[in-house]
Amino acid sequence: MRCELVGFGRMSWSAVLETLDGLDCAWADLDGWHMAPAPHAPPITTHLWGWSDERWARVRVDGTDGIVGRLSRSPTGNVEVQTRRAMGWGDNRGRIPATSQAWLDTEVTLLVVGGLTKVTFVHCGSWPGDGEAK
């Protein structure tokens, strides 16, 4: 699948929220796993992922800021993306409490951008790629 990859770099959390507008999000913090709109304040975590049918975001949370990358479907995009199915949580589910059984049962698709350093985006829920995931 061809996509457009854009790196926004370090942004204030208010700018991160603008970038995540309209996306469902997932992150893990001290209270467990969350699938919800982006939190109003930076969560205590390392990463937050956002998704829609055509757009994905990856946020590296760094204190009160975020380092943001965005991936968008585009037939003329600058990267090739491989998709893979994944488990919402593995066999060691007891390590971090999940907020609900629904999260544990959620379908997850990883969108992997190749190159010198692979970058992974996440799509939780049913995949709109019509059989693209491998």
C-alpha positions as CSV (number, residue, x, y, z in Angstrom):
1,M,0.0,0.0,0.0
2,R,1.4,3.4,-0.9
3,C,1.2,6.2,1.7
4,E,2.4,9.7,2.4
5,L,4.7,9.8,5.5
6,V,5.2,13.2,7.2
7,G,7.3,13.8,10.3
8,F,6.2,16.8,12.3
9,G,8.9,16.5,14.9
10,R,8.5,17.9,18.5
11,M,5.2,19.6,19.1
12,S,3.4,21.0,22.2
13,W,0.6,18.8,23.4
14,S,-2.0,21.3,22.1
15,A,-0.5,20.9,18.6
16,V,-0.5,17.1,19.1
17,L,-4.2,17.2,19.8
18,E,-4.8,19.2,16.6
19,T,-2.9,16.5,14.6
20,L,-4.9,13.7,16.3
21,D,-8.3,15.4,15.7
22,G,-10.8,12.9,14.3
23,L,-8.7,9.9,15.1
24,D,-9.4,7.1,17.5
25,C,-6.4,6.6,19.8
26,A,-4.7,3.9,21.9
27,W,-2.1,4.0,24.7
28,A,-1.0,2.3,27.8
29,D,-0.4,4.1,31.1
30,L,-0.4,3.2,34.8
31,D,-4.1,2.6,34.6
32,G,-3.9,0.0,31.8
33,W,-4.8,0.1,28.1
34,H,-7.0,2.8,26.7
35,M,-8.9,3.2,23.4
36,A,-10.5,6.6,23.4
37,P,-10.1,10.1,21.9
38,A,-6.7,11.6,22.7
39,P,-6.3,12.6,26.3
40,H,-6.3,16.4,27.0
41,A,-3.0,16.1,28.8
42,P,0.0,14.0,27.9
43,P,-0.4,10.5,29.3
44,I,2.3,8.8,31.4
45,T,3.5,6.6,28.6
46,T,6.0,6.3,25.8
47,H,3.7,6.1,22.7
48,L,0.2,6.9,21.6
49,W,-1.2,5.8,18.3
50,G,-4.2,7.2,16.4
51,W,-6.1,5.9,13.4
52,S,-9.0,6.3,11.0
53,D,-9.6,4.5,7.7
54,E,-7.2,6.7,5.7
55,R,-4.9,8.3,8.3
56,W,-2.6,7.1,11.1
57,A,-0.5,8.9,13.7
58,R,2.3,7.8,15.9
59,V,3.2,10.0,18.9
60,R,6.3,9.5,21.0
61,V,5.3,11.2,24.3
62,D,8.2,13.2,25.8
63,G,7.1,15.1,28.9
64,T,4.6,17.7,28.0
65,D,5.4,17.4,24.2
66,G,5.0,14.8,21.5
67,I,7.1,13.8,18.6
68,V,4.6,13.1,15.8
69,G,4.6,11.2,12.5
70,R,1.5,10.9,10.3
71,L,0.8,8.3,7.6
72,S,-2.0,8.9,5.0
73,R,-3.2,6.7,2.1
74,S,-2.0,8.1,-1.2
75,P,-1.5,6.4,-4.5
76,T,1.4,8.8,-5.1
77,G,2.8,8.5,-1.6
78,N,6.5,8.6,-0.7
79,V,6.6,5.2,1.1
80,E,5.5,1.6,0.7
81,V,3.7,0.2,3.8
82,Q,3.4,-3.4,4.7
83,T,0.4,-4.4,6.9
84,R,0.3,-7.3,9.4
85,R,-2.3,-8.5,11.8
86,A,-1.3,-8.6,15.5
87,M,-2.8,-9.5,18.9
88,G,-4.2,-6.8,21.1
89,W,-2.3,-8.3,24.0
90,G,-0.3,-11.5,24.2
91,D,-0.4,-14.5,26.6
92,N,1.2,-12.4,29.4
93,R,-2.0,-10.3,29.8
94,G,-1.6,-10.2,33.6
95,R,1.4,-7.8,33.5
96,I,-0.7,-4.6,32.8
97,P,-4.4,-4.4,33.6
98,A,-6.5,-3.8,30.6
99,T,-9.4,-1.4,30.9
100,S,-11.8,-3.9,29.4
101,Q,-12.1,-7.3,27.8
102,A,-13.1,-5.5,24.6
103,W,-9.5,-4.2,24.2
104,L,-8.1,-7.7,24.7
105,D,-10.4,-9.0,21.9
106,T,-9.8,-6.1,19.5
107,E,-8.3,-6.7,16.1
108,V,-5.0,-4.9,15.6
109,T,-3.2,-4.2,12.3
110,L,0.3,-2.9,12.2
111,L,1.3,-0.6,9.4
112,V,5.1,-0.9,8.9
113,V,7.1,1.6,6.9
114,G,10.3,0.1,5.7
115,G,13.7,1.7,5.2
116,L,16.8,2.1,7.3
117,T,14.7,2.3,10.4
118,K,11.2,0.7,10.4
119,V,8.4,2.8,11.8
120,T,5.2,1.2,13.0
121,F,1.7,2.7,13.1
122,V,-1.3,0.9,14.6
123,H,-4.9,0.5,13.6
124,C,-7.2,-1.0,16.2
125,G,-10.6,-2.5,15.2
126,S,-11.6,-3.8,11.8
127,W,-9.2,-3.1,9.1
128,P,-10.6,-1.1,6.1
129,G,-7.9,-2.4,3.8
130,D,-10.0,-5.1,2.0
131,G,-7.6,-7.9,2.5
132,E,-4.4,-5.9,2.4
133,A,-3.2,-7.2,5.8
134,K,-0.9,-10.2,5.5
